[in-house]
C-alpha cells in the first residue's frame, strides 16, 4: 500500500531527527560552567584555573588604535607564572605598526627593536604597553579582571575553541578602569567586558571595550587564552 502524504512527511521528519541527533547530543552533552554556580562563583573558579596553570598561550588583538596613539596593537606568545613571557608584541612607532620580539623575565623586558642589532632592555611604558610578564600576575594580571567585574550576567552558550569543538558560556559585566590599568596602564573609566569560559572553567577569550588611551574614543581589545598547562622555561636572551 502506497504511504499517504502525511505518513511520508512524518517519516521524513523522523529521519531528519535521527541525522541531527548526534550534533545535538554533542552540543548539549557538556554541562555549562554555570551549572549550580552564580556568575560571581564562575569568575572565582575561572580566576583560580588561570592562576594555577603552569602557563598559557596568549593572543591579543585590537580593533584598531586611535589615530596618533602609540600603544599596543597586538601580541602573541606564552606566559608563565614565573612570571615570564616570550613572544611578539605589535606596537605603533612613528605612526607605523611594528612587530617586536620580546622576552620578559625577572622584572626586565628585552626586545629586538627595528633597525637595531641584538636584544636590548626597554621600558614598555614608552610604547604604551605593560611588562608582559605581569599579565600573568595573580594580583594584577588578566585573572584579576574576573572577580573585579560587576553587574555580571550569564549569556548564551556558544561554540568555540579549536575547530569549534568546545561549548563556551558567555558572561558580560563591567570592569573599573583602575583594574584594567594593570593591563593597559593608561586605561580610564569603566569598561564593558565579555568573557567566554569553557565548561571546565578555562577562560578562552576576554573582550574589553572602553577608553584605553587618554583623550580618545572607546576601542576594543580581545585577549585569547589557550594551551593551559603549557610548560616553558623562559630565560633572558
N, C-alpha and C positions, 0 to 999 in steps of 0.2 A: 504494500500500500504506500502510495506517494505521501511524504510528510506535508502537513499544511504549512502555510507561510509562518504562522505563529510558532509552530514546532521548530521549523528551520531557524527562525530568529532566536529562539531560546537556546538551541544547540550552539549557534554561533557565539552567543553571549557567554555561554559556559566555557567554550573553547578559548575565547579571548581571556577569560578569567584565569584559566589554567596557565596560559602563556605569561600573564602578568604576575602571577603569584610569586615566582622566585624573586623578582625585583622588589615586590612589596615586602616580602619577608626579610630581604637583605636590608631594606631601609628601616624597617621597624624592629629589627631583631636586637639592636643595641639600645640599652637604656640611656636616657638623657642624663647628663651630668647633674641636672637639676632635680632628678627624681628624689623626692623626700628631703630636698635642701632648699633653703631660702637663697635668693641671689647673693646675699652677703656671705653666706656659708660657701657658696660656689667660688666666690672671689678668694676667700681664705684658703680653700682647697687648691685652687689654681696657683696662687702665690707659693704655697708650700711645695707643690710639684716642681715649679720652676726653680725655687730656691735650693731644692735638694738634688737636682740633676747635676751630673758632673760637667756637662757642657751642652750647648745647643748651636745649631746653625741659625744665623740671624740675617734677615734681609730688611732693608729699609728703602722705601720709595716715597717720593713727594709728588704732589700733583702739579709741581712747578713752583719754583721760588719766586717771590715778588721781584719786580724789576729793581735793579740796583742793590739787591741784598747779597752779601757774601755770607753764605751759610751752607748747611749740609743738605745736599740734594738727593743723595742715595748712599747706600752702603750694603756690604755683604761680607760675611766672614763667620768665624767661630768664636764664641765667647765661652769662657770657663769661669769657675768660681775661685780661681787662684787669688784675685781676679786677673784675667788677662783676655786679650782679644787679638786676633790676627785676621786680616782681610784687606778690603779695599773700601775707601770712602770716596764719594763724589762730592766735590766742593766747587764753588764758583770763585775763580781767581781772575781779577781784572775783567770781569764780565763774561768770562768763558768757562764752561764746565770742564773740570779736570778730574780724572780718576787717580787717586793717590793710594798706593800700597802702604799699609800701616801695621805696626806691631805695638801693642800697649801692654806693658808689664811692669810690675814693681814701681808704679807711680810715674812712669816715664812713657811718653808716646814717641815712637820712632816712625819716620816717614821717608819715602823716596819721592822727593818733590820734582816736578817737571824741570828740565834743563839743569839738573844738578846730578852729581855723581854720588852713589852710595847712599847710606842711611844717615839721617841726622835727627837730633831731638827737636821737637816742635812743641809749641803751646797751642793745643787745639782750639782754645778760645779765640785765637787770631783768625780762625776760619769759621767762627760761629758754631763750633762743634764741641761736644763734651769729650772727656777722656773716654774712649770706647770701652776700656776695661771696667769703668764704673757702672756701665749699663747692666752688669751682672750683679751689682751690689744688692744684697737682701734688704738694705735700709733705704737706698736712694736710687736703685736701678729700675728697670722695667717692671719688676714684680711689685714695686712699691705703689704703682699706679692702681693696682687692683683693689686693695682694701680701702684706698682713699676715694674710690668712686662712689658718688652719692646718687640718689634718685634712680637706683638700679631697677631695670625691668628685664624680665626674660622674654626673648623673642622667639622666632621660628627656628626649627631645625633645618639645616641646610647641608648639602653635600660639599665636601672639601678634602683637603689633604692630597696626598699623592694619588693621581688618577681618580680623584673624587671618590675614594673608597671609604672615607670616614663620614660619619654623621656628626655634625658640629651644631652646637647650640649658640645662638647669638644673644648677647646681653648688651644693653645700652645704658648710659648714665652720663654723669658729669664729673670731671676731674678738675680740682683747683689748680690755678696757674703755678702756685708755689711748689706743687708736687711735680708738675710737668717740667718745670725749670731744671729739675735734676737731670732730665734727659736732653732738653734743648735749653741752655742757660738763659736765653733772652725771652722765654715764653712768659706771657702775662695774661691775666683774665681767666675765665672758666673755659674748659674745653669739652666738646662733645666727644664721647668715646663709644666705640662699638667693638666688642670682643667676640671672637669665635673660639669656642672651647670644645675640646674633644670629650667623648663620653667618659674617659678616664682622667679628666681634669688637666689636660695639657693645653696651654694657651697656643693657638695656632696663628691668629692674627689680632693685632690691636690697631684700630684706626682712630686717630686723634685729629680733631678739627678745631682750629682756633687761631689766635694771633701769636705766632711763634717769634716774630721779629718786630721791633718797635715801629710804630707809625706805618704799618702795612695792613692789608686786608687779611682776613682769615684764609688759611690754607690747610691742607690735609697731609699728614704723614701716615703711611701704612707700614707696620712692622710685622714681619713674619717670623715664626719660630718653628723649627723642625729638627729632626735627628736628636731628640732627647737622649741623654746617656752618652753623648759624644765624649771621648777622652782624647785630649791633645795636650802635649807638653809644649807650651808656648814660651820661648826664651827670647831675650834681647838679641837683635841681629849683630 
